[in-house]
Amino acid sequence: MEDNNEIVGYISGMKSAKYPDVFFIWQIGVSKLHRGKGYSKILVKTLLDVAKKYGCTKAQFTIEPENCSSFNTFDTFAKKKNMAMRQVGSFENHDTLTQTNESETVYELNL
């Protein structure tokens, strides 16, 4: 996403190869200087519109438990769009570079 020829944010995702009705939101980011302006919600809406065009009926994404900003972005978006955001699982990963275990919660929105 650009504003006045300046990159202010991005979002990426992909349709699941295993579950054809699921679109996975991989990453979302907004520059610190541009947060609080509603850009993240525009990015999410745009990507969900793409997911629907691909025939997806669900969007899934993971959030680290301590990442309140990401949780609030999706939670606020879901509430404004009258969409139910529900927890559907967890994702565990061992980072071999830092030798740390990471855990993320998997959430789902019905499109």
Jmol script that loads the backbone (N, CA, C; Angstrom):
load data "model"
ATOM      1  N   MET A   1       0.849  -1.161   0.000  1.00  0.00           N
ATOM      2  CA  MET A   1       0.000   0.000   0.000  1.00  0.00           C
ATOM      3  C   MET A   1       0.899   1.231   0.000  1.00  0.00           C
ATOM      4  N   GLU A   2       0.503   2.195  -0.818  1.00  0.00           N
ATOM      5  CA  GLU A   2       1.249   3.444  -0.904  1.00  0.00           C
ATOM      6  C   GLU A   2       0.352   4.625  -0.560  1.00  0.00           C
ATOM      7  N   ASP A   3       0.969   5.658  -0.021  1.00  0.00           N
ATOM      8  CA  ASP A   3       0.312   6.922   0.237  1.00  0.00           C
ATOM      9  C   ASP A   3       1.288   8.016  -0.170  1.00  0.00           C
ATOM     10  N   ASN A   4       0.909   8.838  -1.145  1.00  0.00           N
ATOM     11  CA  ASN A   4       1.796   9.887  -1.668  1.00  0.00           C
ATOM     12  C   ASN A   4       3.150   9.330  -2.087  1.00  0.00           C
ATOM     13  N   ASN A   5       3.132   8.225  -2.834  1.00  0.00           N
ATOM     14  CA  ASN A   5       4.326   7.556  -3.351  1.00  0.00           C
ATOM     15  C   ASN A   5       5.247   7.014  -2.270  1.00  0.00           C
ATOM     16  N   GLU A   6       4.720   6.816  -1.068  1.00  0.00           N
ATOM     17  CA  GLU A   6       5.490   6.238   0.023  1.00  0.00           C
ATOM     18  C   GLU A   6       4.838   4.920   0.428  1.00  0.00           C
ATOM     19  N   ILE A   7       5.645   3.882   0.549  1.00  0.00           N
ATOM     20  CA  ILE A   7       5.118   2.589   0.987  1.00  0.00           C
ATOM     21  C   ILE A   7       4.773   2.691   2.463  1.00  0.00           C
ATOM     22  N   VAL A   8       3.510   2.410   2.793  1.00  0.00           N
ATOM     23  CA  VAL A   8       3.053   2.523   4.174  1.00  0.00           C
ATOM     24  C   VAL A   8       2.652   1.171   4.766  1.00  0.00           C
ATOM     25  N   GLY A   9       2.409   0.163   3.925  1.00  0.00           N
ATOM     26  CA  GLY A   9       2.018  -1.131   4.458  1.00  0.00           C
ATOM     27  C   GLY A   9       1.986  -2.212   3.404  1.00  0.00           C
ATOM     28  N   TYR A  10       1.822  -3.435   3.865  1.00  0.00           N
ATOM     29  CA  TYR A  10       1.743  -4.586   2.961  1.00  0.00           C
ATOM     30  C   TYR A  10       0.915  -5.678   3.625  1.00  0.00           C
ATOM     31  N   ILE A  11       0.435  -6.585   2.816  1.00  0.00           N
ATOM     32  CA  ILE A  11      -0.250  -7.779   3.304  1.00  0.00           C
ATOM     33  C   ILE A  11       0.002  -8.892   2.297  1.00  0.00           C
ATOM     34  N   SER A  12       0.095 -10.104   2.792  1.00  0.00           N
ATOM     35  CA  SER A  12       0.285 -11.236   1.889  1.00  0.00           C
ATOM     36  C   SER A  12      -0.518 -12.423   2.404  1.00  0.00           C
ATOM     37  N   GLY A  13      -0.850 -13.298   1.500  1.00  0.00           N
ATOM     38  CA  GLY A  13      -1.603 -14.490   1.854  1.00  0.00           C
ATOM     39  C   GLY A  13      -1.651 -15.446   0.686  1.00  0.00           C
ATOM     40  N   MET A  14      -2.275 -16.594   0.925  1.00  0.00           N
ATOM     41  CA  MET A  14      -2.356 -17.600  -0.126  1.00  0.00           C
ATOM     42  C   MET A  14      -3.543 -18.523   0.119  1.00  0.00           C
ATOM     43  N   LYS A  15      -4.052 -19.057  -0.946  1.00  0.00           N
ATOM     44  CA  LYS A  15      -5.107 -20.060  -0.860  1.00  0.00           C
ATOM     45  C   LYS A  15      -4.475 -21.375  -0.441  1.00  0.00           C
ATOM     46  N   SER A  16      -5.117 -22.053   0.484  1.00  0.00           N
ATOM     47  CA  SER A  16      -4.603 -23.321   0.966  1.00  0.00           C
ATOM     48  C   SER A  16      -4.653 -24.380  -0.133  1.00  0.00           C
ATOM     49  N   ALA A  17      -3.579 -25.129  -0.269  1.00  0.00           N
ATOM     50  CA  ALA A  17      -3.553 -26.236  -1.227  1.00  0.00           C
ATOM     51  C   ALA A  17      -4.308 -27.442  -0.661  1.00  0.00           C
ATOM     52  N   LYS A  18      -4.332 -27.556   0.657  1.00  0.00           N
ATOM     53  CA  LYS A  18      -4.965 -28.707   1.304  1.00  0.00           C
ATOM     54  C   LYS A  18      -6.457 -28.489   1.542  1.00  0.00           C
ATOM     55  N   TYR A  19      -6.844 -27.249   1.862  1.00  0.00           N
ATOM     56  CA  TYR A  19      -8.239 -26.925   2.144  1.00  0.00           C
ATOM     57  C   TYR A  19      -8.686 -25.849   1.157  1.00  0.00           C
ATOM     58  N   PRO A  20      -9.345 -26.217   0.057  1.00  0.00           N
ATOM     59  CA  PRO A  20      -9.641 -25.278  -1.020  1.00  0.00           C
ATOM     60  C   PRO A  20     -10.562 -24.117  -0.644  1.00  0.00           C
ATOM     61  N   ASP A  21     -11.247 -24.210   0.497  1.00  0.00           N
ATOM     62  CA  ASP A  21     -12.127 -23.112   0.888  1.00  0.00           C
ATOM     63  C   ASP A  21     -11.465 -22.154   1.878  1.00  0.00           C
ATOM     64  N   VAL A  22     -10.165 -22.386   2.182  1.00  0.00           N
ATOM     65  CA  VAL A  22      -9.456 -21.574   3.176  1.00  0.00           C
ATOM     66  C   VAL A  22      -8.387 -20.714   2.508  1.00  0.00           C
ATOM     67  N   PHE A  23      -8.377 -19.443   2.887  1.00  0.00           N
ATOM     68  CA  PHE A  23      -7.330 -18.508   2.469  1.00  0.00           C
ATOM     69  C   PHE A  23      -6.545 -18.138   3.714  1.00  0.00           C
ATOM     70  N   PHE A  24      -5.223 -18.279   3.670  1.00  0.00           N
ATOM     71  CA  PHE A  24      -4.387 -18.005   4.833  1.00  0.00           C
ATOM     72  C   PHE A  24      -3.715 -16.642   4.692  1.00  0.00           C
ATOM     73  N   ILE A  25      -3.949 -15.790   5.663  1.00  0.00           N
ATOM     74  CA  ILE A  25      -3.284 -14.484   5.704  1.00  0.00           C
ATOM     75  C   ILE A  25      -1.926 -14.706   6.353  1.00  0.00           C
ATOM     76  N   TRP A  26      -0.867 -14.441   5.596  1.00  0.00           N
ATOM     77  CA  TRP A  26       0.474 -14.770   6.038  1.00  0.00           C
ATOM     78  C   TRP A  26       1.110 -13.636   6.836  1.00  0.00           C
ATOM     79  N   GLN A  27       1.125 -12.459   6.297  1.00  0.00           N
ATOM     80  CA  GLN A  27       1.789 -11.323   6.938  1.00  0.00           C
ATOM     81  C   GLN A  27       1.000 -10.053   6.685  1.00  0.00           C
ATOM     82  N   ILE A  28       1.035  -9.157   7.652  1.00  0.00           N
ATOM     83  CA  ILE A  28       0.487  -7.814   7.487  1.00  0.00           C
ATOM     84  C   ILE A  28       1.398  -6.873   8.259  1.00  0.00           C
ATOM     85  N   GLY A  29       1.647  -5.739   7.672  1.00  0.00           N
ATOM     86  CA  GLY A  29       2.494  -4.759   8.349  1.00  0.00           C
ATOM     87  C   GLY A  29       2.171  -3.356   7.888  1.00  0.00           C
ATOM     88  N   VAL A  30       2.226  -2.429   8.831  1.00  0.00           N
ATOM     89  CA  VAL A  30       2.038  -1.012   8.532  1.00  0.00           C
ATOM     90  C   VAL A  30       3.179  -0.260   9.209  1.00  0.00           C
ATOM     91  N   SER A  31       3.789   0.660   8.481  1.00  0.00           N
ATOM     92  CA  SER A  31       4.881   1.471   9.005  1.00  0.00           C
ATOM     93  C   SER A  31       4.469   2.153  10.308  1.00  0.00           C
ATOM     94  N   LYS A  32       5.390   2.220  11.262  1.00  0.00           N
ATOM     95  CA  LYS A  32       5.094   2.853  12.548  1.00  0.00           C
ATOM     96  C   LYS A  32       4.575   4.275  12.379  1.00  0.00           C
ATOM     97  N   LEU A  33       5.091   4.981  11.395  1.00  0.00           N
ATOM     98  CA  LEU A  33       4.668   6.367  11.161  1.00  0.00           C
ATOM     99  C   LEU A  33       3.237   6.478  10.648  1.00  0.00           C
ATOM    100  N   HIS A  34       2.688   5.355  10.156  1.00  0.00           N
ATOM    101  CA  HIS A  34       1.364   5.392   9.527  1.00  0.00           C
ATOM    102  C   HIS A  34       0.319   4.554  10.257  1.00  0.00           C
ATOM    103  N   ARG A  35       0.647   4.096  11.425  1.00  0.00           N
ATOM    104  CA  ARG A  35      -0.321   3.304  12.191  1.00  0.00           C
ATOM    105  C   ARG A  35      -1.404   4.204  12.752  1.00  0.00           C
ATOM    106  N   GLY A  36      -2.575   3.614  12.976  1.00  0.00           N
ATOM    107  CA  GLY A  36      -3.692   4.372  13.535  1.00  0.00           C
ATOM    108  C   GLY A  36      -4.489   5.151  12.505  1.00  0.00           C
ATOM    109  N   LYS A  37      -4.183   4.946  11.231  1.00  0.00           N
ATOM    110  CA  LYS A  37      -4.875   5.664  10.153  1.00  0.00           C
ATOM    111  C   LYS A  37      -5.867   4.777   9.399  1.00  0.00           C
ATOM    112  N   GLY A  38      -6.034   3.543   9.850  1.00  0.00           N
ATOM    113  CA  GLY A  38      -6.991   2.634   9.215  1.00  0.00           C
ATOM    114  C   GLY A  38      -6.432   1.840   8.047  1.00  0.00           C
ATOM    115  N   TYR A  39      -5.130   1.947   7.792  1.00  0.00           N
ATOM    116  CA  TYR A  39      -4.539   1.242   6.654  1.00  0.00           C
ATOM    117  C   TYR A  39      -4.641  -0.280   6.807  1.00  0.00           C
ATOM    118  N   SER A  40      -4.436  -0.791   8.016  1.00  0.00           N
ATOM    119  CA  SER A  40      -4.469  -2.248   8.186  1.00  0.00           C
ATOM    120  C   SER A  40      -5.843  -2.812   7.850  1.00  0.00           C
ATOM    121  N   LYS A  41      -6.880  -2.102   8.195  1.00  0.00           N
ATOM    122  CA  LYS A  41      -8.232  -2.583   7.891  1.00  0.00           C
ATOM    123  C   LYS A  41      -8.504  -2.564   6.389  1.00  0.00           C
ATOM    124  N   ILE A  42      -7.965  -1.578   5.688  1.00  0.00           N
ATOM    125  CA  ILE A  42      -8.091  -1.530   4.225  1.00  0.00           C
ATOM    126  C   ILE A  42      -7.356  -2.717   3.611  1.00  0.00           C
ATOM    127  N   LEU A  43      -6.161  -2.997   4.119  1.00  0.00           N
ATOM    128  CA  LEU A  43      -5.380  -4.124   3.610  1.00  0.00           C
ATOM    129  C   LEU A  43      -6.120  -5.445   3.829  1.00  0.00           C
ATOM    130  N   VAL A  44      -6.667  -5.641   5.027  1.00  0.00           N
ATOM    131  CA  VAL A  44      -7.393  -6.883   5.327  1.00  0.00           C
ATOM    132  C   VAL A  44      -8.609  -7.010   4.419  1.00  0.00           C
ATOM    133  N   LYS A  45      -9.391  -5.953   4.286  1.00  0.00           N
ATOM    134  CA  LYS A  45     -10.586  -5.998   3.437  1.00  0.00           C
ATOM    135  C   LYS A  45     -10.217  -6.343   1.998  1.00  0.00           C
ATOM    136  N   THR A  46      -9.174  -5.725   1.483  1.00  0.00           N
ATOM    137  CA  THR A  46      -8.738  -5.972   0.111  1.00  0.00           C
ATOM    138  C   THR A  46      -8.345  -7.434  -0.078  1.00  0.00           C
ATOM    139  N   LEU A  47      -7.587  -7.980   0.870  1.00  0.00           N
ATOM    140  CA  LEU A  47      -7.157  -9.370   0.740  1.00  0.00           C
ATOM    141  C   LEU A  47      -8.329 -10.336   0.883  1.00  0.00           C
ATOM    142  N   LEU A  48      -9.278 -10.031   1.771  1.00  0.00           N
ATOM    143  CA  LEU A  48     -10.452 -10.899   1.908  1.00  0.00           C
ATOM    144  C   LEU A  48     -11.321 -10.861   0.657  1.00  0.00           C
ATOM    145  N   ASP A  49     -11.379  -9.721  -0.002  1.00  0.00           N
ATOM    146  CA  ASP A  49     -12.099  -9.640  -1.278  1.00  0.00           C
ATOM    147  C   ASP A  49     -11.443 -10.548  -2.316  1.00  0.00           C
ATOM    148  N   VAL A  50     -10.119 -10.589  -2.332  1.00  0.00           N
ATOM    149  CA  VAL A  50      -9.388 -11.481  -3.241  1.00  0.00           C
ATOM    150  C   VAL A  50      -9.686 -12.938  -2.882  1.00  0.00           C
ATOM    151  N   ALA A  51      -9.683 -13.249  -1.586  1.00  0.00           N
ATOM    152  CA  ALA A  51      -9.964 -14.617  -1.140  1.00  0.00           C
ATOM    153  C   ALA A  51     -11.334 -15.079  -1.626  1.00  0.00           C
ATOM    154  N   LYS A  52     -12.321 -14.197  -1.534  1.00  0.00           N
ATOM    155  CA  LYS A  52     -13.673 -14.536  -2.005  1.00  0.00           C
ATOM    156  C   LYS A  52     -13.668 -14.805  -3.504  1.00  0.00           C
ATOM    157  N   LYS A  53     -12.900 -14.036  -4.269  1.00  0.00           N
ATOM    158  CA  LYS A  53     -12.827 -14.240  -5.723  1.00  0.00           C
ATOM    159  C   LYS A  53     -12.231 -15.606  -6.054  1.00  0.00           C
ATOM    160  N   TYR A  54     -11.393 -16.121  -5.156  1.00  0.00           N
ATOM    161  CA  TYR A  54     -10.804 -17.443  -5.342  1.00  0.00           C
ATOM    162  C   TYR A  54     -11.712 -18.554  -4.812  1.00  0.00           C
ATOM    163  N   GLY A  55     -12.917 -18.192  -4.367  1.00  0.00           N
ATOM    164  CA  GLY A  55     -13.877 -19.181  -3.911  1.00  0.00           C
ATOM    165  C   GLY A  55     -13.707 -19.607  -2.462  1.00  0.00           C
ATOM    166  N   CYS A  56     -12.935 -18.871  -1.710  1.00  0.00           N
ATOM    167  CA  CYS A  56     -12.729 -19.219  -0.303  1.00  0.00           C
ATOM    168  C   CYS A  56     -13.903 -18.746   0.542  1.00  0.00           C
ATOM    169  N   THR A  57     -14.236 -19.533   1.545  1.00  0.00           N
ATOM    170  CA  THR A  57     -15.315 -19.183   2.460  1.00  0.00           C
ATOM    171  C   THR A  57     -14.796 -18.899   3.868  1.00  0.00           C
ATOM    172  N   LYS A  58     -13.492 -19.132   4.078  1.00  0.00           N
ATOM    173  CA  LYS A  58     -12.869 -18.892   5.371  1.00  0.00           C
ATOM    174  C   LYS A  58     -11.500 -18.257   5.180  1.00  0.00           C
ATOM    175  N   ALA A  59     -11.125 -17.412   6.134  1.00  0.00           N
ATOM    176  CA  ALA A  59      -9.767 -16.874   6.180  1.00  0.00           C
ATOM    177  C   ALA A  59      -9.174 -17.259   7.519  1.00  0.00           C
ATOM    178  N   GLN A  60      -7.942 -17.745   7.492  1.00  0.00           N
ATOM    179  CA  GLN A  60      -7.254 -18.093   8.721  1.00  0.00           C
ATOM    180  C   GLN A  60      -5.967 -17.287   8.837  1.00  0.00           C
ATOM    181  N   PHE A  61      -5.558 -17.063  10.083  1.00  0.00           N
ATOM    182  CA  PHE A  61      -4.328 -16.319  10.354  1.00  0.00           C
ATOM    183  C   PHE A  61      -3.857 -16.681  11.747  1.00  0.00           C
ATOM    184  N   THR A  62      -2.574 -16.484  12.005  1.00  0.00           N
ATOM    185  CA  THR A  62      -2.025 -16.762  13.324  1.00  0.00           C
ATOM    186  C   THR A  62      -1.574 -15.451  13.966  1.00  0.00           C
ATOM    187  N   ILE A  63      -1.676 -15.427  15.298  1.00  0.00           N
ATOM    188  CA  ILE A  63      -1.233 -14.259  16.060  1.00  0.00           C
ATOM    189  C   ILE A  63      -0.511 -14.765  17.304  1.00  0.00           C
ATOM    190  N   GLU A  64       0.662 -14.200  17.569  1.00  0.00           N
ATOM    191  CA  GLU A  64       1.367 -14.521  18.809  1.00  0.00           C
ATOM    192  C   GLU A  64       0.553 -13.975  19.977  1.00  0.00           C
ATOM    193  N   PRO A  65       0.463 -14.711  21.080  1.00  0.00           N
ATOM    194  CA  PRO A  65      -0.381 -14.294  22.205  1.00  0.00           C
ATOM    195  C   PRO A  65      -0.096 -12.884  22.721  1.00  0.00           C
ATOM    196  N   GLU A  66       1.149 -12.444  22.670  1.00  0.00           N
ATOM    197  CA  GLU A  66       1.495 -11.119  23.194  1.00  0.00           C
ATOM    198  C   GLU A  66       1.320  -9.988  22.171  1.00  0.00           C
ATOM    199  N   ASN A  67       0.918 -10.324  20.948  1.00  0.00           N
ATOM    200  CA  ASN A  67       0.767  -9.309  19.901  1.00  0.00           C
ATOM    201  C   ASN A  67      -0.640  -8.721  19.932  1.00  0.00           C
ATOM    202  N   CYS A  68      -0.867  -7.853  20.892  1.00  0.00           N
ATOM    203  CA  CYS A  68      -2.187  -7.234  21.079  1.00  0.00           C
ATOM    204  C   CYS A  68      -2.580  -6.380  19.887  1.00  0.00           C
ATOM    205  N   SER A  69      -1.621  -5.743  19.247  1.00  0.00           N
ATOM    206  CA  SER A  69      -1.912  -4.882  18.105  1.00  0.00           C
ATOM    207  C   SER A  69      -2.548  -5.677  16.964  1.00  0.00           C
ATOM    208  N   SER A  70      -1.967  -6.812  16.628  1.00  0.00           N
ATOM    209  CA  SER A  70      -2.525  -7.636  15.553  1.00  0.00           C
ATOM    210  C   SER A  70      -3.892  -8.183  15.946  1.00  0.00           C
ATOM    211  N   PHE A  71      -4.001  -8.654  17.188  1.00  0.00           N
ATOM    212  CA  PHE A  71      -5.286  -9.170  17.631  1.00  0.00           C
ATOM    213  C   PHE A  71      -6.357  -8.085  17.521  1.00  0.00           C
ATOM    214  N   ASN A  72      -6.047  -6.884  17.996  1.00  0.00           N
ATOM    215  CA  ASN A  72      -7.019  -5.788  17.960  1.00  0.00           C
ATOM    216  C   ASN A  72      -7.386  -5.397  16.534  1.00  0.00           C
ATOM    217  N   THR A  73      -6.425  -5.446  15.620  1.00  0.00           N
ATOM    218  CA  THR A  73      -6.707  -5.134  14.220  1.00  0.00           C
ATOM    219  C   THR A  73      -7.772  -6.078  13.673  1.00  0.00           C
ATOM    220  N   PHE A  74      -7.565  -7.374  13.839  1.00  0.00           N
ATOM    221  CA  PHE A  74      -8.503  -8.350  13.301  1.00  0.00           C
ATOM    222  C   PHE A  74      -9.816  -8.363  14.081  1.00  0.00           C
ATOM    223  N   ASP A  75      -9.740  -8.233  15.393  1.00  0.00           N
ATOM    224  CA  ASP A  75     -10.944  -8.249  16.218  1.00  0.00           C
ATOM    225  C   ASP A  75     -11.842  -7.057  15.881  1.00  0.00           C
ATOM    226  N   THR A  76     -11.264  -5.869  15.771  1.00  0.00           N
ATOM    227  CA  THR A  76     -12.037  -4.671  15.429  1.00  0.00           C
ATOM    228  C   THR A  76     -12.628  -4.794  14.033  1.00  0.00           C
ATOM    229  N   PHE A  77     -11.828  -5.285  13.084  1.00  0.00           N
ATOM    230  CA  PHE A  77     -12.308  -5.480  11.717  1.00  0.00           C
ATOM    231  C   PHE A  77     -13.507  -6.418  11.713  1.00  0.00           C
ATOM    232  N   ALA A  78     -13.373  -7.555  12.394  1.00  0.00           N
ATOM    233  CA  ALA A  78     -14.444  -8.557  12.415  1.00  0.00           C
ATOM    234  C   ALA A  78     -15.720  -7.979  13.016  1.00  0.00           C
ATOM    235  N   LYS A  79     -15.595  -7.256  14.098  1.00  0.00           N
ATOM    236  CA  LYS A  79     -16.771  -6.686  14.756  1.00  0.00           C
ATOM    237  C   LYS A  79     -17.464  -5.657  13.857  1.00  0.00           C
ATOM    238  N   LYS A  80     -16.686  -4.816  13.182  1.00  0.00           N
ATOM    239  CA  LYS A  80     -17.279  -3.793  12.304  1.00  0.00           C
ATOM    240  C   LYS A  80     -17.977  -4.412  11.103  1.00  0.00           C
ATOM    241  N   LYS A  81     -17.507  -5.588  10.684  1.00  0.00           N
ATOM    242  CA  LYS A  81     -18.088  -6.269   9.519  1.00  0.00           C
ATOM    243  C   LYS A  81     -19.099  -7.345   9.932  1.00  0.00           C
ATOM    244  N   ASN A  82     -19.417  -7.407  11.227  1.00  0.00           N
ATOM    245  CA  ASN A  82     -20.321  -8.434  11.758  1.00  0.00           C
ATOM    246  C   ASN A  82     -19.865  -9.847  11.393  1.00  0.00           C
ATOM    247  N   MET A  83     -18.571 -10.073  11.514  1.00  0.00           N
ATOM    248  CA  MET A  83     -17.991 -11.382  11.246  1.00  0.00           C
ATOM    249  C   MET A  83     -17.540 -11.983  12.578  1.00  0.00           C
ATOM    250  N   ALA A  84     -17.750 -13.256  12.734  1.00  0.00           N
ATOM    251  CA  ALA A  84     -17.287 -13.936  13.942  1.00  0.00           C
ATOM    252  C   ALA A  84     -15.827 -14.335  13.771  1.00  0.00           C
ATOM    253  N   MET A  85     -14.995 -13.898  14.700  1.00  0.00           N
ATOM    254  CA  MET A  85     -13.599 -14.322  14.716  1.00  0.00           C
ATOM    255  C   MET A  85     -13.473 -15.364  15.819  1.00  0.00           C
ATOM    256  N   ARG A  86     -13.033 -16.561  15.427  1.00  0.00           N
ATOM    257  CA  ARG A  86     -12.960 -17.607  16.434  1.00  0.00           C
ATOM    258  C   ARG A  86     -11.597 -18.289  16.414  1.00  0.00           C
ATOM    259  N   GLN A  87     -11.196 -18.752  17.573  1.00  0.00           N
ATOM    260  CA  GLN A  87      -9.950 -19.481  17.715  1.00  0.00           C
ATOM    261  C   GLN A  87     -10.183 -20.912  17.255  1.00  0.00           C
ATOM    262  N   VAL A  88      -9.327 -21.413  16.358  1.00  0.00           N
ATOM    263  CA  VAL A  88      -9.519 -22.765  15.827  1.00  0.00           C
ATOM    264  C   VAL A  88      -8.329 -23.689  16.080  1.00  0.00           C
ATOM    265  N   GLY A  89      -7.289 -23.180  16.722  1.00  0.00           N
ATOM    266  CA  GLY A  89      -6.139 -24.045  16.986  1.00  0.00           C
ATOM    267  C   GLY A  89      -4.926 -23.256  17.406  1.00  0.00           C
ATOM    268  N   SER A  90      -3.792 -23.934  17.340  1.00  0.00           N
ATOM    269  CA  SER A  90      -2.526 -23.281  17.659  1.00  0.00           C
ATOM    270  C   SER A  90      -1.453 -23.804  16.710  1.00  0.00           C
ATOM    271  N   PHE A  91      -0.395 -23.025  16.605  1.00  0.00           N
ATOM    272  CA  PHE A  91       0.724 -23.374  15.737  1.00  0.00           C
ATOM    273  C   PHE A  91       1.986 -23.306  16.584  1.00  0.00           C
ATOM    274  N   GLU A  92       2.711 -24.401  16.639  1.00  0.00           N
ATOM    275  CA  GLU A  92       3.950 -24.474  17.421  1.00  0.00           C
ATOM    276  C   GLU A  92       5.124 -24.579  16.457  1.00  0.00           C
ATOM    277  N   ASN A  93       6.190 -23.832  16.752  1.00  0.00           N
ATOM    278  CA  ASN A  93       7.352 -23.825  15.884  1.00  0.00           C
ATOM    279  C   ASN A  93       8.616 -23.715  16.722  1.00  0.00           C
ATOM    280  N   HIS A  94       9.647 -24.445  16.329  1.00  0.00           N
ATOM    281  CA  HIS A  94      10.952 -24.311  16.977  1.00  0.00           C
ATOM    282  C   HIS A  94      11.862 -23.549  16.029  1.00  0.00           C
ATOM    283  N   ASP A  95      12.321 -22.389  16.461  1.00  0.00           N
ATOM    284  CA  ASP A  95      13.222 -21.551  15.662  1.00  0.00           C
ATOM    285  C   ASP A  95      14.648 -22.050  15.860  1.00  0.00           C
ATOM    286  N   THR A  96      15.198 -22.655  14.830  1.00  0.00           N
ATOM    287  CA  THR A  96      16.535 -23.235  14.947  1.00  0.00           C
ATOM    288  C   THR A  96      17.631 -22.177  15.003  1.00  0.00           C
ATOM    289  N   LEU A  97      17.356 -20.966  14.523  1.00  0.00           N
ATOM    290  CA  LEU A  97      18.366 -19.911  14.602  1.00  0.00           C
ATOM    291  C   LEU A  97      18.525 -19.377  16.019  1.00  0.00           C
ATOM    292  N   THR A  98      17.413 -19.192  16.715  1.00  0.00           N
ATOM    293  CA  THR A  98      17.458 -18.638  18.071  1.00  0.00           C
ATOM    294  C   THR A  98      17.296 -19.702  19.149  1.00  0.00           C
ATOM    295  N   GLN A  99      17.022 -20.944  18.713  1.00  0.00           N
ATOM    296  CA  GLN A  99      16.786 -22.062  19.637  1.00  0.00           C
ATOM    297  C   GLN A  99      15.655 -21.756  20.615  1.00  0.00           C
ATOM    298  N   THR A 100      14.609 -21.121  20.105  1.00  0.00           N
ATOM    299  CA  THR A 100      13.444 -20.817  20.939  1.00  0.00           C
ATOM    300  C   THR A 100      12.209 -21.492  20.356  1.00  0.00           C
ATOM    301  N   ASN A 101      11.268 -21.773  21.223  1.00  0.00           N
ATOM    302  CA  ASN A 101       9.981 -22.314  20.805  1.00  0.00           C
ATOM    303  C   ASN A 101       8.998 -21.170  20.708  1.00  0.00           C
ATOM    304  N   GLU A 102       8.230 -21.160  19.645  1.00  0.00           N
ATOM    305  CA  GLU A 102       7.245 -20.115  19.424  1.00  0.00           C
ATOM    306  C   GLU A 102       5.867 -20.739  19.316  1.00  0.00           C
ATOM    307  N   SER A 103       4.884 -20.047  19.843  1.00  0.00           N
ATOM    308  CA  SER A 103       3.515 -20.527  19.791  1.00  0.00           C
ATOM    309  C   SER A 103       2.623 -19.399  19.293  1.00  0.00           C
ATOM    310  N   GLU A 104       1.754 -19.712  18.365  1.00  0.00           N
ATOM    311  CA  GLU A 104       0.810 -18.737  17.837  1.00  0.00           C
ATOM    312  C   GLU A 104      -0.582 -19.355  17.858  1.00  0.00           C
ATOM    313  N   THR A 105      -1.581 -18.515  18.064  1.00  0.00           N
ATOM    314  CA  THR A 105      -2.965 -18.956  18.044  1.00  0.00           C
ATOM    315  C   THR A 105      -3.503 -18.817  16.632  1.00  0.00           C
ATOM    316  N   VAL A 106      -4.221 -19.828  16.162  1.00  0.00           N
ATOM    317  CA  VAL A 106      -4.847 -19.787  14.842  1.00  0.00           C
ATOM    318  C   VAL A 106      -6.283 -19.306  14.988  1.00  0.00           C
ATOM    319  N   TYR A 107      -6.627 -18.269  14.226  1.00  0.00           N
ATOM    320  CA  TYR A 107      -7.974 -17.714  14.217  1.00  0.00           C
ATOM    321  C   TYR A 107      -8.586 -17.892  12.841  1.00  0.00           C
ATOM    322  N   GLU A 108      -9.911 -17.801  12.795  1.00  0.00           N
ATOM    323  CA  GLU A 108     -10.625 -17.976  11.538  1.00  0.00           C
ATOM    324  C   GLU A 108     -11.781 -16.984  11.455  1.00  0.00           C
ATOM    325  N   LEU A 109     -11.985 -16.470  10.249  1.00  0.00           N
ATOM    326  CA  LEU A 109     -13.138 -15.636   9.917  1.00  0.00           C
ATOM    327  C   LEU A 109     -13.930 -16.333   8.829  1.00  0.00           C
ATOM    328  N   ASN A 110     -15.232 -16.396   8.965  1.00  0.00           N
ATOM    329  CA  ASN A 110     -16.079 -16.882   7.877  1.00  0.00           C
ATOM    330  C   ASN A 110     -16.327 -15.707   6.936  1.00  0.00           C
ATOM    331  N   LEU A 111     -16.103 -15.938   5.646  1.00  0.00           N
ATOM    332  CA  LEU A 111     -16.231 -14.860   4.655  1.00  0.00           C
ATOM    333  C   LEU A 111     -17.642 -14.754   4.110  1.00  0.00           C
TER     334      LEU A 111
END
end "model"
wireframe off; spacefill off
backbone 0.3
color backbone group
